[in-house]
Amino acid sequence: MTTQTATATTSGSRFRLGRFRDLTLVPVIIVLLVAGALVDPVFLTPSNLTNVLQQQSALALVVLAETLILIAGKFDLSLESTVGAAPALAVMLVIPVSAGGFGFGVPGVLAIPLCLLIGAALGAFNGFLILRFQLSAFVVTLAMLIVVRGLQLGFTGGSSLFELPESFLYLGSATFIGVPVAIWITAVLFLVGILTLRYFRHGRALYAIGGNADAARAAGVRVERVVWAVFIIGGILAALAGLLETGRLGGISANQGDGWIFMVFAAAVIGGVSMDGGKGTILGALTGVLVIGLVENILTLQGVPGEWKQLVYGAIILVALMISRVAGGKAQD
């Protein structure tokens, strides 16, 4: 009876510690909110904060995708290319040649499903190469980042696409109850991810696979099938992120998503997601996104030149990471 009580106490302690580590960036977020308010009175207005959340919605979805893949012990560097290529290729199937399309005349109503399908196909191809040929996820997805970006640049001729179907712009520009639909979509998907990882068998299997794939396989987890599914989901989320970004900006630039992967990994890592797999939470990754979004907004309000923004980003990320490590009880190895 005593052993059971001790076990329950230990499990409870681990649960509480896990919850605490999810929130280790909250002090950083509070500091940024205070700093932003001191820098510019506009910062804490509802319209500005809503703008911050909308601007970060697309990036947040890519962070969600990468977090799932990292927990499973893999990488996907090509997600940033999918953000641009998936919506671009889908739109080109719909719009006429005169607008930069292929001229296939596909109905505009199919543009969104095609975009998500292209994202799923890219994720599935990544997973196939990694699992079927036992290749390094880092190397495969790095190559795919270049290949997919090259496809977009090649097909578009390096030009941006602006004559888009109205349906394609809707999700990234519409509002619901005064809040951009993009924020609602992102919030719902993060909630689904959090609940799935905590309460569903397939979600818990990701942690088992990322922690020890052989042990998970011995326990009956279909490792290859789960990992492949995660890559597909990651591709779909990246394509959806591209869709939201397209609607927000009103067009698809030739460099859409370019350089995002650095911020994606930064948000995930400072949010407590392990690069070694098996550790981290979606809630923690979300706090990482919020830190980056608030920093970006403060720099914009301050009129910081773009040449210096990368330096500030890096410094903030290092400080946030150190605070996160100390608060999470991992300051020492």
Number of C-alpha atoms within 10 A of each C-alpha: 6 7 8 9 10 11 12 12 12 12 12 12 12 12 12 12 13 14 14 15 22 23 21 25 28 18 14 21 20 12 13 17 18 13 15 21 15 12 14 12 10 14 21 15 11 10 11 13 16 16 17 18 20 25 20 22 26 29 27 30 28 29 30 30 26 30 34 28 26 27 28 29 24 24 25 26 23 25 36 28 28 35 34 28 33 30 32 31 20 24 28 24 21 23 23 16 13 9 14 19 22 18 14 12 13 17 11 18 13 16 25 22 13 21 27 24 18 21 30 24 17 25 28 21 18 24 27 17 16 21 17 10 9 10 14 14 19 15 14 18 23 16 14 22 20 13 14 21 22 16 15 23 19 12 16 20 12 13 15 16 21 15 17 22 17 12 14 25 20 18 22 28 18 14 14 10 6 8 15 20 20 28 24 15 18 24 16 11 15 19 13 13 18 17 13 14 18 13 10 11 11 15 19 14 25 28 23 24 25 24 18 15 21 13 13 18 15 10 11 9 19 15 22 17 11 17 24 21 17 24 30 24 22 29 33 29 29 37 34 29 33 33 29 31 29 28 22 20 14 19 20 25 20 20 18 23 24 17 11 18 21 11 19 26 22 22 30 28 22 27 31 27 27 18 20 14 23 25 19 23 26 26 22 25 30 23 24 32 27 22 25 21 22 21 22 18 18 19 18 13 14 12 9 13 10 10 8 10 15 11 11 15 16 13 12 16 21 14 13 24 22 15 17 25 19 13 16 18 12 10 11 6 4
